[in-house]
Amino acid sequence: MHGRLKVRTSAEEAARKKLEQQQKVKMFRAAMGRIFEKKSAQEYDTEMMELTAKLLGSNPDIATLWNLRRMCILALKELNVDDIQSVFDKDLGFTEMCLMVNPKSYCAWHHRCWVLENAPKADWQKEVELCTKYLKLDERNFHCWDYRRYVVEKAGVTPEKEFTFCTEKIEKNFSNYSSWHYRSKLLPVLYPNADEPSRPISEEKLKEELELVLTAAFTDPNDSSAWFYQRWLLGYSQPELDLAACRIDAKQNLAVLSFSVPIDLASGGFELIVSCCDMCNDTTKWMPANEGNTFDTTWIMKGSFVINEERDSTVTLLTSDKTKHVLEIHTTSTELAVGVKKPKFGYEFGSAIVDVLKAQLESCKELLEYEPDSKWTLLTAALLMKAIDRRGYYETIRQHLTKLETVDALRKGYYLDLASKWSIENRLAEWIEAGNLRSEIDLSGLQLTVVNYVQYFVTADVINLSTNRLIDRNLGVLRELVFCRKLNLANNALRTGATVEKLSCVHEIILKGNEELLKNEAMVEELQTKVKSLVL
């Protein structure tokens, strides 16, 4: 028996761990109690530094203790300590130790920034080297990547050098989202698109990047990093500010003006020039369509409008930095002025880039022959088809998205919403091109689960949203349709009608086919009192 190690039973091990945990809790409480005593007495001294270090060394995510540590350092700085630089240097060393405990500690990284900003001297180049060291240990630590972007600016490292560093990291491991993201920030600086400022990088560099990202994506089709980067290259980003639509109706004493993104039109930061109606130039008279909003995409004005019949009428918005946005008025008479700008649904690429996209689409098709359920390949193929010819490939795109609902069932809602958005883009473009911007816009039978681009059809008299999958919460955006006289919501999935009753501006609403809603007799009766004309 002698010389053998005793093997603890599970019960003994559990009891030992419990006792160890109790001792740690006791020590933690005692230390925190002492820290708060000193805080109440405003004793920001060496003992406070030691106490905070003791606790942060094992758990660097207690923000309060880092705050107290900073107060101690500032107190020492105010006392004009002879070697105050050494105090800051020691704390930099302490944060390194804490980052070894948790390399993704927000508090520790933030404290390191603070130390460098407040120290008499800061060696920014050393910090860059530290980041390089840490990224060798974990090349996907996004905290370190964020910190690196901060310190390279301070150290004056050139974008060219950082771009080379990014490339090396990507070539070593394609599955590095942070490096791809950093690359997307450097490319517009190094390779701007002089011909098309709204597009981030030049055509030549874009072609190279598309080829690089295809190699990365096909190396591991199940990794999302490269696919996300490719989406950025294809131009799927947030819309920029622009004018969307305008209708001035002298008969109805009503005007509507909408934008691609929400703005605070009445703030005084914008100048508005409506060439055919002087009254509309006063931005303080415009009110947000959604009452209570400060920022809104759609703005309305009521009044007795005098419309000047001009051949080339325009609406011009000048921002505070004098950027000019112009909307052409397509229909102008003494009673009516209407204009809608066709939105940008993505970048329009040159023939050289389109050829690359077509080649990549063929590669996706080949991969799908071997892996028909590869979700990233299905989605990317749909994105490529949309970039090449969204109308020509429309049906195939819908088929891909429908398949994705099954292949990636956890994100079914995302694919349904994406299909809805792209379907509306198709119909909206056709409606604007047809030119009758007061006529009915037909969005029926598209299986919509969400309604996008409402600000572009605020000029329409009739909106057909029948035979879709819309539910009550989808209808809130329709309050912007101030000129809508007939709204067809037949054969959807409405249940309560709570949103319908808020569409007071609509003269006639068609609700037949919404079986769950129609079963609620009390709600139907209430709607009949609030809606001018209800078709059941």
C-alpha positions as CSV (number, residue, x, y, z in Angstrom):
1,M,0.0,0.0,0.0
2,H,2.9,2.3,0.7
3,G,4.1,4.6,-2.1
4,R,0.8,4.5,-3.9
5,L,-1.0,7.8,-4.6
6,K,-4.5,8.0,-3.1
7,V,-7.1,8.4,-5.7
8,R,-9.9,10.6,-4.5
9,T,-13.4,9.4,-4.9
10,S,-15.8,11.7,-6.8
11,A,-17.5,12.7,-3.5
12,E,-14.2,13.7,-2.0
13,E,-13.2,15.6,-5.1
14,A,-16.5,17.5,-5.1
15,A,-16.1,18.3,-1.4
16,R,-12.5,19.5,-2.0
17,K,-13.5,21.8,-4.9
18,K,-16.4,23.2,-2.9
19,L,-14.1,24.0,0.0
20,E,-11.6,25.6,-2.4
21,Q,-14.4,27.7,-4.0
22,Q,-15.6,28.8,-0.6
23,Q,-12.1,30.0,0.3
24,K,-11.8,31.9,-2.9
25,V,-15.2,33.6,-2.4
26,K,-14.2,34.5,1.2
27,M,-10.9,36.0,0.0
28,F,-12.7,37.9,-2.8
29,R,-15.3,39.4,-0.5
30,A,-12.6,40.4,2.0
31,A,-10.5,42.1,-0.7
32,M,-13.6,43.8,-2.2
33,G,-14.7,45.0,1.2
34,R,-11.3,46.5,1.9
35,I,-11.2,48.1,-1.6
36,F,-14.6,49.8,-1.1
37,E,-13.5,51.0,2.4
38,K,-10.5,52.7,0.8
39,K,-12.7,54.0,-2.0
40,S,-15.1,55.6,0.5
41,A,-12.0,57.2,2.2
42,Q,-10.6,58.2,-1.1
43,E,-7.4,56.4,-0.4
44,Y,-6.0,55.8,-3.9
45,D,-2.6,54.5,-2.8
46,T,-0.2,51.6,-3.2
47,E,-2.4,49.3,-1.2
48,M,-5.3,49.9,-3.5
49,M,-3.1,49.1,-6.5
50,E,-2.0,45.8,-4.8
51,L,-5.6,44.8,-3.9
52,T,-7.0,45.5,-7.4
53,A,-4.0,43.6,-8.9
54,K,-4.7,40.6,-6.7
55,L,-8.3,40.3,-8.0
56,L,-7.8,41.4,-11.6
57,G,-4.9,38.9,-12.0
58,S,-7.4,36.0,-11.8
59,N,-10.4,37.8,-13.3
60,P,-9.5,40.8,-15.6
61,D,-13.2,41.6,-16.5
62,I,-14.2,43.6,-13.4
63,A,-14.5,47.1,-14.9
64,T,-14.9,48.8,-11.5
65,L,-11.5,47.6,-10.4
66,W,-9.8,49.0,-13.5
67,N,-11.6,52.3,-12.9
68,L,-10.2,52.4,-9.4
69,R,-6.7,51.5,-10.7
70,R,-6.9,54.4,-13.1
71,M,-7.8,56.7,-10.2
72,C,-4.8,55.5,-8.3
73,I,-2.5,56.2,-11.2
74,L,-3.9,59.7,-11.7
75,A,-3.5,60.4,-8.0
76,L,0.2,59.4,-8.2
77,K,0.6,61.6,-11.3
78,E,-0.9,64.6,-9.4
79,L,1.7,64.1,-6.6
80,N,4.5,64.6,-9.2
81,V,6.1,61.2,-8.4
82,D,9.7,61.3,-9.6
83,D,9.5,58.3,-11.9
84,I,5.8,58.4,-12.9
85,Q,6.7,56.8,-16.3
86,S,7.7,53.6,-14.5
87,V,4.2,53.5,-12.9
88,F,2.6,53.5,-16.4
89,D,5.2,50.9,-17.7
90,K,4.5,48.6,-14.8
91,D,0.7,48.8,-15.5
92,L,1.4,48.0,-19.1
93,G,3.2,44.9,-17.9
94,F,0.3,44.1,-15.6
95,T,-2.2,44.3,-18.5
96,E,-0.1,41.9,-20.5
97,M,-0.3,39.4,-17.6
98,C,-4.1,39.9,-17.5
99,L,-4.3,39.3,-21.2
100,M,-2.5,36.0,-20.8
101,V,-5.4,35.0,-18.5
102,N,-8.1,36.3,-20.9
103,P,-6.8,37.5,-24.3
104,K,-10.3,38.7,-25.1
105,S,-10.9,40.9,-22.1
106,Y,-12.5,44.1,-23.2
107,C,-11.5,45.8,-19.9
108,A,-7.9,44.9,-20.1
109,W,-7.5,46.1,-23.7
110,H,-9.4,49.3,-22.9
111,H,-7.1,49.9,-19.9
112,R,-4.0,49.4,-22.0
113,C,-5.3,52.1,-24.4
114,W,-5.8,54.5,-21.4
115,V,-2.4,53.9,-20.0
116,L,-0.7,54.7,-23.4
117,E,-2.8,57.8,-23.8
118,N,-2.0,59.2,-20.4
119,A,1.6,58.1,-20.0
120,P,4.3,60.8,-20.4
121,K,5.8,58.6,-23.2
122,A,4.3,55.9,-25.2
123,D,6.2,53.4,-27.4
124,W,3.6,52.8,-30.1
125,Q,5.9,50.8,-32.3
126,K,6.4,48.4,-29.4
127,E,2.6,48.0,-29.2
128,V,2.4,47.1,-32.9
129,E,5.0,44.4,-32.3
130,L,3.0,43.2,-29.3
131,C,0.0,42.8,-31.5
132,T,2.0,40.8,-34.0
133,K,3.1,38.6,-31.2
134,Y,-0.4,38.1,-29.9
135,L,-1.8,37.4,-33.4
136,K,0.7,34.6,-33.8
137,L,-0.8,33.0,-30.7
138,D,-4.4,33.6,-31.9
139,E,-4.7,35.1,-35.4
140,R,-8.5,35.4,-35.0
141,N,-8.5,37.5,-31.8
142,F,-10.7,40.4,-33.0
143,H,-9.9,42.4,-29.8
144,C,-6.3,42.4,-30.8
145,W,-7.1,43.3,-34.4
146,D,-9.2,46.3,-33.2
147,Y,-6.3,47.3,-30.9
148,R,-3.9,46.9,-33.8
149,R,-5.8,49.4,-36.0
150,Y,-5.7,51.8,-33.1
151,V,-1.9,51.6,-32.5
152,V,-0.7,51.5,-36.1
153,E,-2.4,54.9,-36.6
154,K,-0.5,56.2,-33.6
155,A,2.7,54.6,-34.7
156,G,2.4,55.9,-38.2
157,V,2.6,52.5,-39.9
158,T,1.7,52.8,-43.6
159,P,-1.4,51.2,-45.0
160,E,0.8,49.4,-47.5
161,K,2.6,47.6,-44.7
162,E,-0.6,46.7,-42.9
163,F,-2.1,45.4,-46.2
164,T,0.9,43.1,-46.6
165,F,0.5,41.9,-43.0
166,C,-3.2,41.2,-43.7
167,T,-2.4,39.3,-46.8
168,E,0.2,37.1,-45.0
169,K,-2.4,36.3,-42.3
170,I,-5.0,35.4,-44.9
171,E,-2.6,33.2,-46.9
172,K,-1.7,31.4,-43.7
173,N,-5.3,30.8,-42.7
174,F,-8.3,31.8,-44.9
175,S,-10.6,31.4,-42.0
176,N,-9.8,34.8,-40.5
177,Y,-12.8,37.1,-40.5
178,S,-10.9,39.9,-38.7
179,S,-8.2,40.0,-41.3
180,W,-10.7,40.0,-44.2
181,H,-12.5,42.9,-42.4
182,Y,-9.3,44.9,-41.9
183,R,-8.5,44.3,-45.6
184,S,-11.9,45.9,-46.5
185,K,-10.8,49.0,-44.6
186,L,-7.4,49.3,-46.2
187,L,-8.4,48.7,-49.8
188,P,-10.5,51.9,-50.3
189,V,-7.4,53.9,-49.0
190,L,-4.9,52.1,-51.2
191,Y,-7.0,51.5,-54.3
192,P,-9.8,54.1,-54.4
193,N,-12.2,54.1,-57.4
194,A,-11.7,57.5,-59.0
195,D,-14.3,57.0,-61.6
196,E,-17.1,55.9,-59.3
197,P,-16.6,57.3,-55.7
198,S,-19.6,55.4,-54.4
199,R,-17.8,52.1,-55.1
200,P,-15.0,51.4,-52.6
201,I,-12.2,50.1,-54.8
202,S,-10.9,50.3,-58.4
203,E,-12.1,47.8,-61.0
204,E,-8.6,46.3,-61.5
205,K,-8.1,45.7,-57.8
206,L,-11.7,44.4,-57.5
207,K,-10.9,41.8,-60.1
208,E,-7.9,40.6,-58.2
209,E,-9.8,40.5,-54.9
210,L,-12.6,38.4,-56.4
211,E,-10.1,35.9,-57.7
212,L,-8.4,35.7,-54.2
213,V,-11.6,35.3,-52.4
214,L,-12.8,32.6,-54.7
215,T,-9.7,30.6,-53.9
216,A,-10.3,31.0,-50.2
217,A,-14.0,30.2,-50.4
218,F,-13.5,27.0,-52.4
219,T,-10.6,25.8,-50.1
220,D,-13.2,25.4,-47.4
221,P,-16.8,26.0,-48.6
222,N,-18.2,25.6,-45.1
223,D,-16.2,28.5,-43.7
224,S,-18.1,31.8,-43.7
225,S,-15.2,34.3,-43.6
226,A,-14.4,34.5,-47.3
227,W,-18.1,34.3,-48.3
228,F,-18.8,37.4,-46.2
229,Y,-15.9,39.3,-47.7
230,Q,-17.2,38.4,-51.2
231,R,-20.5,39.9,-50.3
232,W,-18.8,43.1,-49.5
233,L,-17.0,43.1,-52.8
234,L,-20.3,42.6,-54.6
235,G,-21.6,45.7,-53.0
236,Y,-24.2,44.6,-50.4
237,S,-23.9,47.4,-47.9
238,Q,-26.2,49.9,-46.3
239,P,-27.7,52.4,-48.7
240,E,-26.4,56.0,-48.8
241,L,-28.5,59.1,-48.4
242,D,-30.4,60.1,-51.5
243,L,-33.8,61.4,-52.5
244,A,-36.3,58.6,-53.1
245,A,-39.7,60.1,-54.1
246,C,-41.8,63.2,-54.2
247,R,-45.5,64.0,-54.8
248,I,-47.1,67.4,-54.5
249,D,-50.9,67.3,-55.0
250,A,-52.6,70.7,-55.1
251,K,-56.1,69.0,-55.2
252,Q,-55.5,67.2,-52.0
253,N,-53.5,70.0,-50.4
254,L,-50.9,67.3,-49.5
255,A,-47.2,66.7,-50.4
256,V,-44.9,63.8,-49.6
257,L,-41.1,63.7,-49.8
258,S,-39.1,60.5,-49.0
259,F,-35.4,59.5,-48.7
260,S,-33.4,56.4,-49.0
261,V,-32.5,56.5,-45.3
262,P,-34.0,58.2,-42.3
263,I,-33.0,61.9,-41.8
264,D,-34.0,64.8,-39.6
265,L,-35.2,67.1,-42.3
266,A,-36.5,69.7,-39.9
267,S,-33.2,70.1,-38.0
268,G,-31.9,72.9,-40.2
269,G,-29.0,70.9,-41.4
270,F,-30.4,70.5,-44.9
271,E,-31.4,72.9,-47.7
272,L,-34.3,71.9,-49.9
273,I,-35.0,73.4,-53.4
274,V,-38.2,72.3,-55.1
275,S,-38.1,74.1,-58.4
276,C,-41.8,73.8,-59.1
277,C,-43.2,74.7,-55.7
278,D,-41.6,77.5,-53.6
279,M,-43.7,76.6,-50.5
280,C,-42.0,73.2,-50.3
281,N,-38.6,74.7,-49.9
282,D,-39.2,75.5,-46.2
283,T,-37.8,72.4,-44.4
284,T,-39.4,73.5,-41.1
285,K,-42.9,72.9,-42.5
286,W,-42.3,69.2,-43.3
287,M,-43.4,66.7,-40.7
288,P,-42.3,63.1,-40.3
289,A,-44.9,60.6,-41.6
290,N,-44.6,58.5,-38.4
291,E,-45.7,60.8,-35.6
292,G,-43.2,61.2,-32.8
293,N,-40.2,60.4,-34.9
294,T,-37.3,62.8,-35.2
295,F,-35.6,60.8,-38.0
296,D,-37.8,59.4,-40.7
297,T,-37.6,58.3,-44.3
298,T,-40.9,59.9,-45.3
299,W,-42.0,63.5,-44.6
300,I,-45.3,65.1,-45.3
301,M,-46.6,68.7,-45.7
302,K,-50.1,70.0,-45.8
303,G,-51.1,73.3,-47.4
304,S,-52.5,75.2,-50.4
305,F,-49.8,74.4,-53.0
306,V,-49.1,76.5,-56.1
307,I,-47.3,74.3,-58.6
308,N,-45.4,76.0,-61.4
309,E,-45.7,73.9,-64.5
310,E,-42.1,73.4,-65.7
311,R,-40.5,71.1,-68.2
312,D,-37.4,70.2,-66.2
313,S,-38.6,70.3,-62.6
314,T,-36.3,68.9,-59.9
315,V,-36.1,68.5,-56.2
316,T,-32.6,69.2,-54.8
317,L,-31.3,68.3,-51.3
318,L,-28.1,70.0,-50.0
319,T,-26.5,68.5,-47.0
320,S,-24.5,70.5,-44.4
321,D,-21.3,69.6,-46.3
322,K,-22.8,70.8,-49.6
323,T,-23.3,67.4,-51.1
324,K,-26.1,67.6,-53.7
325,H,-28.8,65.0,-54.3
326,V,-31.2,65.6,-57.2
327,L,-34.6,64.0,-58.0
328,E,-36.2,64.6,-61.4
329,I,-40.0,65.3,-61.4
330,H,-41.4,63.1,-64.2
331,T,-45.0,64.4,-64.2
332,T,-45.7,68.1,-63.7
333,S,-49.0,70.1,-64.1
334,T,-50.6,72.9,-62.2
335,E,-52.3,70.3,-60.0
336,L,-49.7,67.6,-59.6
337,A,-45.9,67.0,-59.5
338,V,-44.6,63.4,-59.1
339,G,-41.1,61.9,-59.2
340,V,-39.5,58.7,-58.1
341,K,-35.8,57.8,-58.3
342,K,-34.9,54.3,-59.2
343,P,-32.8,53.0,-56.2
344,K,-29.5,51.3,-56.5
345,F,-29.9,47.6,-55.8
346,G,-26.2,46.9,-55.9
347,Y,-23.2,48.0,-57.9
348,E,-23.3,48.0,-61.7
349,F,-20.1,46.4,-62.8
350,G,-18.1,46.8,-66.0
351,S,-17.8,44.1,-68.6
352,A,-14.4,42.8,-67.3
353,I,-15.8,42.3,-63.8
354,V,-19.0,40.7,-65.1
355,D,-16.8,38.2,-67.0
356,V,-15.1,37.3,-63.7
357,L,-18.5,37.0,-61.9
358,K,-19.7,34.7,-64.6
359,A,-16.6,32.5,-64.2
360,Q,-17.2,32.4,-60.5
361,L,-20.8,31.5,-61.0
362,E,-19.7,28.6,-63.2
363,S,-17.4,27.5,-60.4
364,C,-20.3,27.6,-57.9
365,K,-22.4,25.5,-60.2
366,E,-19.6,22.9,-60.5
367,L,-19.2,22.8,-56.7
368,L,-23.0,22.4,-56.3
369,E,-22.9,19.3,-58.5
370,Y,-20.7,17.7,-55.8
371,E,-22.1,19.4,-52.8
372,P,-25.7,20.3,-53.7
373,D,-26.5,21.3,-50.1
374,S,-23.6,23.7,-49.5
375,K,-25.4,26.7,-48.1
376,W,-22.7,29.2,-48.7
377,T,-22.3,28.1,-52.3
378,L,-26.1,28.3,-52.9
379,L,-26.3,31.8,-51.4
380,T,-23.2,33.0,-53.2
381,A,-24.5,31.7,-56.5
382,A,-27.7,33.6,-55.9
383,L,-25.7,36.8,-55.1
384,L,-23.6,36.4,-58.2
385,M,-26.6,35.9,-60.4
386,K,-28.2,39.0,-58.9
387,A,-25.0,41.0,-59.7
388,I,-24.7,39.7,-63.2
389,D,-28.4,39.9,-64.3
390,R,-31.0,40.0,-61.5
391,R,-34.0,39.9,-63.9
392,G,-32.6,37.2,-66.2
393,Y,-31.8,34.9,-63.3
394,Y,-34.8,35.9,-61.1
395,E,-36.5,32.5,-61.1
396,T,-33.2,30.6,-60.5
397,I,-32.4,33.0,-57.6
398,R,-35.8,32.3,-56.0
399,Q,-35.2,28.5,-56.4
400,H,-31.8,28.8,-54.6
401,L,-33.4,30.8,-51.7
402,T,-36.2,28.3,-51.4
403,K,-33.8,25.4,-51.2
404,L,-31.8,27.3,-48.5
405,E,-34.9,27.4,-46.4
406,T,-34.5,23.6,-46.0
407,V,-30.7,23.3,-46.2
408,D,-30.2,26.0,-43.5
409,A,-33.6,25.8,-41.6
410,L,-32.3,27.7,-38.6
411,R,-32.0,30.8,-40.8
412,K,-35.2,30.2,-42.8
413,G,-36.6,33.6,-41.8
414,Y,-33.5,35.3,-43.2
415,Y,-33.9,33.6,-46.6
416,L,-37.6,34.4,-46.7
417,D,-36.9,38.1,-45.9
418,L,-34.1,38.2,-48.5
419,A,-36.4,36.7,-51.2
420,S,-39.0,39.2,-50.3
421,K,-36.6,42.1,-50.6
422,W,-35.3,41.0,-54.0
423,S,-38.8,40.3,-55.3
424,I,-39.9,43.8,-54.4
425,E,-36.7,45.2,-56.1
426,N,-37.8,43.5,-59.3
427,R,-41.4,44.8,-59.2
428,L,-40.4,48.3,-58.1
429,A,-37.9,48.7,-60.9
430,E,-40.6,47.6,-63.5
431,W,-43.1,50.0,-61.9
432,I,-40.7,53.0,-62.0
433,E,-39.7,52.2,-65.6
434,A,-43.3,52.1,-66.7
435,G,-43.5,55.8,-65.7
436,N,-47.0,56.1,-64.3
437,L,-46.0,56.8,-60.7
438,R,-49.5,57.2,-59.4
439,S,-50.8,53.9,-60.8
440,E,-51.1,50.6,-58.9
441,I,-47.9,48.9,-57.8
442,D,-48.6,45.2,-57.9
443,L,-46.7,43.2,-55.2
444,S,-49.1,40.3,-55.1
445,G,-48.3,36.6,-55.1
446,L,-44.6,37.1,-54.2
447,Q,-44.8,35.2,-50.8
448,L,-43.6,38.4,-49.1
449,T,-42.7,38.1,-45.4
450,V,-41.6,41.7,-45.1
451,V,-42.2,45.0,-47.1
452,N,-39.1,46.9,-48.1
453,Y,-38.6,50.1,-50.1
454,V,-41.9,51.6,-49.0
455,Q,-40.4,55.1,-49.3
456,Y,-40.2,54.6,-53.1
457,F,-43.9,53.9,-53.7
458,V,-45.4,56.6,-51.4
459,T,-46.7,58.3,-54.6
460,A,-49.0,55.4,-55.6
461,D,-52.8,55.5,-55.3
462,V,-53.2,51.7,-55.1
463,I,-50.9,49.1,-53.4
464,N,-51.6,45.4,-54.1
465,L,-50.1,43.2,-51.4
466,S,-52.5,40.3,-51.7
467,T,-51.5,36.6,-51.5
468,N,-48.4,37.0,-49.4
469,R,-47.3,35.9,-46.0
470,L,-47.6,39.2,-44.2
471,I,-48.5,39.3,-40.5
472,D,-49.7,42.3,-38.4
473,R,-46.2,43.5,-37.4
474,N,-45.2,43.8,-41.1
475,L,-47.7,46.5,-41.8
476,G,-46.3,49.3,-39.6
477,V,-44.2,50.7,-42.4
478,L,-47.4,51.2,-44.5
479,R,-48.3,54.3,-42.4
480,E,-46.0,56.2,-44.8
481,L,-48.4,55.6,-47.7
482,V,-50.3,58.9,-47.3
483,F,-51.6,58.9,-50.9
484,C,-52.8,55.3,-50.9
485,R,-56.5,55.2,-51.6
486,K,-56.8,51.4,-51.9
487,L,-54.7,48.8,-50.1
488,N,-55.2,45.1,-51.0
489,L,-54.1,42.9,-48.1
490,A,-56.3,39.9,-49.1
491,N,-55.0,36.3,-48.5
492,N,-52.2,37.1,-46.0
493,A,-51.7,35.9,-42.4
494,L,-53.1,38.8,-40.4
495,R,-54.5,37.9,-37.0
496,T,-55.3,40.9,-34.8
497,G,-55.8,43.8,-37.1
498,A,-54.0,46.0,-34.5
499,T,-51.8,47.6,-37.2
500,V,-54.5,47.8,-39.8
501,E,-56.5,50.2,-37.7
502,K,-53.6,52.7,-37.7
503,L,-53.7,53.0,-41.5
504,S,-56.2,55.8,-41.2
505,C,-55.0,57.5,-44.4
506,V,-56.1,54.6,-46.6
507,H,-59.6,55.0,-48.0
508,E,-60.3,51.3,-48.8
509,I,-58.6,48.2,-47.3
510,I,-59.3,44.7,-48.6
511,L,-58.9,42.0,-45.9
512,K,-60.7,38.9,-47.3
513,G,-58.8,35.7,-47.0
514,N,-57.2,36.5,-43.7
515,E,-59.1,33.8,-41.9
516,E,-57.7,34.2,-38.4
517,L,-58.5,37.9,-38.4
518,L,-62.0,37.4,-39.8
519,K,-62.8,34.9,-37.0
520,N,-62.4,37.7,-34.5
521,E,-65.8,39.4,-34.9
522,A,-65.1,42.0,-32.2
523,M,-62.0,43.2,-34.0
524,V,-63.7,43.2,-37.4
525,E,-66.5,45.4,-35.9
526,E,-63.9,47.8,-34.4
527,L,-62.0,48.0,-37.7
528,Q,-65.2,48.9,-39.5
529,T,-65.6,51.9,-37.3
530,K,-62.0,53.1,-37.9
531,V,-61.4,52.3,-41.6
532,K,-63.3,54.3,-44.2
533,S,-64.1,51.3,-46.4
534,L,-63.4,47.7,-45.4
535,V,-63.7,44.8,-47.8
536,L,-64.1,41.4,-46.1
